[in-house]
Amino acid sequence: MKATQALHDLGQSLWLDDITRDLLDSGTLKTYIDELSVTGLTSNPTIFDNAISKSNSYDGEMKRLMKAGYSGEALFFELALQDLSRAADLFAPIHEKTAGVDGFVSLEVSPLLAYDTQATIAEAKRLYGRAHKKNLFIKIPGTKEGLPAIEEAIFSGVTVNVTLLFSSDDCKAAADAYMKGLERRMAAGLDPDVRSVASIFISRWDKAVLDKVPDALRDKLGIAVAHQAYRDYRTMLASDRWQRLESMGARPQRLLFASTSTKDPRAPDTLYISALAAPNTVNTMPDKTLLAFGDHGKLDGVLAPDGGNCEEVLADYEKAGISIAALAAQLQKEGAASFVSSWQDLLKSIETKTKALN
């Protein structure tokens, strides 16, 4: 049995962190679904930038959209919605089979809106309505300004992938926003079954401290943070607050492990897949990591509901001079800035290609 199948059988969803028209046209995504147990997909500006700038697969459609008056950001969203709609259709049988738990694809609102609550709300509603796909998540960052947007989007019936989470506290804030949205729906007499995932970024922790800690602590911080988040996630599911919501038909905001490609050349290429197995969670990964895990991956066990020794490991990092809370805030700020930079690169690529096609 392939390791990908074993992970799927354990109850964890494997999602691909990639989307290109070539991936769809060549049948590669369908192969990943059939042979590597892939049950969903995520995207981001960098992925689309690479897809559009390094391929001529979009040229014909871009010409058509340009003639119809599209340009810049509007043109991008048309292309992205086309790709993600096709991917959503491929995952639709999984979505139906799992009663709406799995089989999702994700589209991000403009990162330029990360600190603008009202603009994020408006854009999330617009994109979700434009897509007409029940298995599409709208990605909203879990920033201070993003949290009320998440609550409002959930209340409005928009399914949300909360992104840019780096700590357990970030995940708890995202869960609180999610539950507030559901509680408002219940108070208004609306169905509380609106799905969501909370994406916590893992590998960036280890990359940030790679040259700042002794070898004994190398590549252990991200996994410890993930353990802590999973422990607190399980605690939340056992809370009276959540139990009341679930009794009325709500479904959990699943924990999603993102940024799981290995950044340390000395570490195994499947490090964050093998170490983060847990039922009713998601692990999203790029093609290279997915193929590596399918080829030679092994499970290192299952995450402990009590967090295992995560607190001891985190304490060791504190003793080594790493402030976990300060680093979490720094990583979220840097992540938001990185997304903005990627977005601007994407729009530049579209502008360059537009001029070339003209």
N, C-alpha and C positions, 0 to 999 in steps of 0.2 A: 504493500500500500504506500502511495506517495505521501510525503509529509504534509502536503497541502490537504489531502483528503483526510488525514488523521486530525488535522487542526479543525477542519470543517465538521467532522464527526464529533469532536469535543464540544462544539457549539459556538465556536468563534467564526465570525465572518471574515473572509479574505477579500479585500477590495483593492482594485488596481488604482494607483495614483497616477493616472495618465489618460489622455484622450487625444487622438488625432484622427483625421479623416482616413489616413492610410491604414490605421489600426482597424477601422470599421470596414473599409473597402476590401482589404486583403483577407478578411475573415479571421484575423489574429485574435480579436477580442472574443469572438465566438469560440475559438479554440481554447482560450484561457478559461472560459466558462465551462466547457465540456471536459477539459483535461486537467485543469489546475484548480478546480473548485472555486473560481472567482465568482462572487455573488453581488458585486456592486462596484462603484467607481467614483473617484473624486477627481477634481480638476482645480487648477489655480492659474493665475496670469502667466507664470513662467512656462507652464506646459503649453498653453495656447500660443505664446510668443514663439516657442520653438517649432510648434506644429505649422504655424502660418508662414513664418519667415524662412524655414528650411525645407519647404515643400511647395510644389506647384499644384498640389491637389485642390487648393482653394481658388486658384486663379480664375477658372471659368465662372464660379459662383460669385466671386468678388466683382467681376466685370458686370454681371447681371445686376447685382445689388447697387453698384455704382451708377448704372444707368437709371435705376429706380430712385436715385437720390440719396442713397445711404453713404455715410462716411464716418471715419473715426470710431468712436465708442459705439454708436448705433450699428455700424457695419459689423463690428466685432460681435456684439450680442446676437445678431442674426446668425452669424456663422456658428457661434458657440451653442445656441439653442438648437440649431439643426443637428450638430454632432451629438449633443446630449439627448435630444429627443430620440435619435436612432439608437443610442446606447440604452436609454430607458426602455425602449421597446424590446431590446434583447433581454433585459433583466425582468421584464414584466411577468413572465411565467414564475420566476422565483419570488417576486413580490406577492403574487397571488397565492402561491403554494405556502408561503410563510405567514399568511394573513397580515401582510403589510409590515412585517418586522424587517425583512431584508430586501435586496434587489433595488437599492437606491442609487441614483447618480446625483452629483452636486455641482451647483453653479454659484460662483461668488459674486456678491454685489461689488461695485467699484471700491477698491481699497482707499480711494480718496475720501470716502464717506465714513471711515473708521471712527472718527470723533464727532460725527454729526448724526444725532439720534433720529431726528425727523426725516432727514433725507434718506437714511438707511431704511426706515420703515416704508417710505413711499416706494423706494426702488425694489425692496423685497416683495412687496405686494404686486408691483408691476411685472417683475420677472416671473413670479410664480403664476400669475394670471396669464401671462403671455405664453408660457410653456404648455399649459394644459396637460401636465403629466403628474399623476398622483404620487409617482415614485421619484420625484425630483426634490432634493433638498436645496434650499437657498442658504449659502454660507454667510453668516454674520459674525464678525469678530467679537470675542468676549471681553472687549474693553469696557471701561466704566460707562462710556456713552453707548456702547453696543448692547449692554444688558437690558435697558428699558426697551430697546428696539426688538430684542428677542422676545420679551414678554408680550409686546404689542403684536408682533408677527404671529406668535402662537395663538393669542386670543383671536386673531383674524383668520385662523385656520391655515396659516402658511407653515409648512414643514421646514425645520431649521437644522442646519449643521452648524453648531457653534464652533468657530475656529479661533486660532491664536490663544489657546489655553496652555499654560505652562506648569501650573501647580495644582495641588489638590484644592487649595482655596479658590483658585480660578474655576475649577470644575464645580465646586459647591455653589459658587455665585451663579454659574450657568444653570445649574439644577434649580436654584431658587427662582431665577427668572422664568424658567420653563414651567415650574409648578404654579407660579403666580398667574401666568397666562392661562393655564388649565383651570385654576380655581375661578378666574374671572369668567371663563366659558361656562363652567358649571353654574355659577351664580346667574348667568344670563340665560340659562336653559339650553345651552349648546352642547353638542357632543364633545367630551373631553379627549377623544381619541385623535390627537394630532401628534405626529411622530417627530422625534428629534434625536440627534446624536451630539455628544460633547467631545471635541477633538483635542486631546492633549498631546503636545509636541514633545518627543522623547530625545532624539539623538542630539539636538542642539544643546542640551544640558552638558553632555560629555564633551562636545566640541569646544564649548566655552571654557572648560576648565582643564583641557587636555594637558597643557604645559604648566599648570598651576598646582598640581597635586602629585604626591608620590605614586610610583607605579602600582602600589598595593590598592590604590583607589581608582585606577584607570578604568574607564568605561563602566562604572557602577552607579553613577549618579542618576542617569536617566531611568534606569531600571528601578532604583529605589523610589524615585518620584512616582513612577507608574504604579508600584506596589502600594504606596501611600494613597494615591488617588483611587485605586481599586478598592482598598479597604474602606475608605470613606464613602465610595459609591455603594458598596454593599450595606453599609450602615444606613445610608439614606433610604435604600429600598426597604429596610426593616422599620423605618420610622412611622409613627402614627399618621403624620401628615401625608406621606406617600400612600400608606395603606388605605386611607380614606379616598384618595383620588383613584387608586387602582380598583377599589370596590365599585366605583361609579363608571368604570370602563376605560380609564386612562392606561397607557402603556409606558414603560420606563424610557427615559432619555438614555440611550445606550452610550457607554463609554467607548470612545474610539481612540486607538493609539495611532498617532500620525508622526511623520518625520521618523520613519523606522528604517531608513537605509543607513548602513554603517558608515560613519565619517572617519573613523580611526583605521588606517591601513594595517595596523597590527592586530585588529580585532576580527573575529569571524564575520563573513559577509551576511550571515543570517542571525546575528546576535540578538536583535530586537524582535525577531519573529519567534525564535526558539524560546526566549525568556519571558514572553508576555502572553502566553496562552491562558485564556480564561473564557468560560462559557458566557454567552449572551453579551459579548463585547465584539468590537471590530478592530482589525488591524489593516491599515491601508498602506500600500507599498508600491514603489516604481517597478517597471518591468524587470529590471536587472535583479532586484532583490527577490521578486516573485519566482523568477526562473531559477535562481540559485537555491531557494528553499525547496522548490519542486524537485531539483536535481539531487541535493545532498543535505537538505535540512533535517533536523531532529528536534523533537520536543524535549525541553529540559524540565518538564513537569508543569503543574498548573499553579497560577497565582493563588496565594493563600488569602482567604477572605479576611484574615486578621492582619494582613500586611507583612507577615513574616518578620524579618529583622530590619525592615526599612528604616525604622526610627534610629536604630544603632548605626546604620550606614550613613544616614543623613547627619547624625551627630558627629561622626568621624570627619565628614566634610567641613562641618562648622569648626571643628578643632583645627582643621588644616587651613582655616582662614577664609572659607567660602560661606558667605551669607546666603542661605537658600532663598529667603524672602526677597532680598535685594536683587539676586540674580534672576528670580522669576519675573520681577517687574522690568528689569533690564531686557530680558529676552523677549517679553511681550512688546516693549517699545521698539526694539530692534526688528522684531518680526513684522510689526505694522509698517515700519519704514521700508523694510525689504519688499513687502508686498506693493507699496506705492511705487518703489523704483521699478519693480517688475512690470507693473501696470503701465508706467510711462514708457518703458522699453517696448511693450506690446503695441501701444498706440503709435510709437515711432515706426515700428516694423510695418504696421498697417499703412501708415502714411507713405513710407518708402515704396511698399509694394503697389499701392494705389497709383503713385506717380509712374512707376515702371509699366503698369498695365495700361495706363493712359497713353 
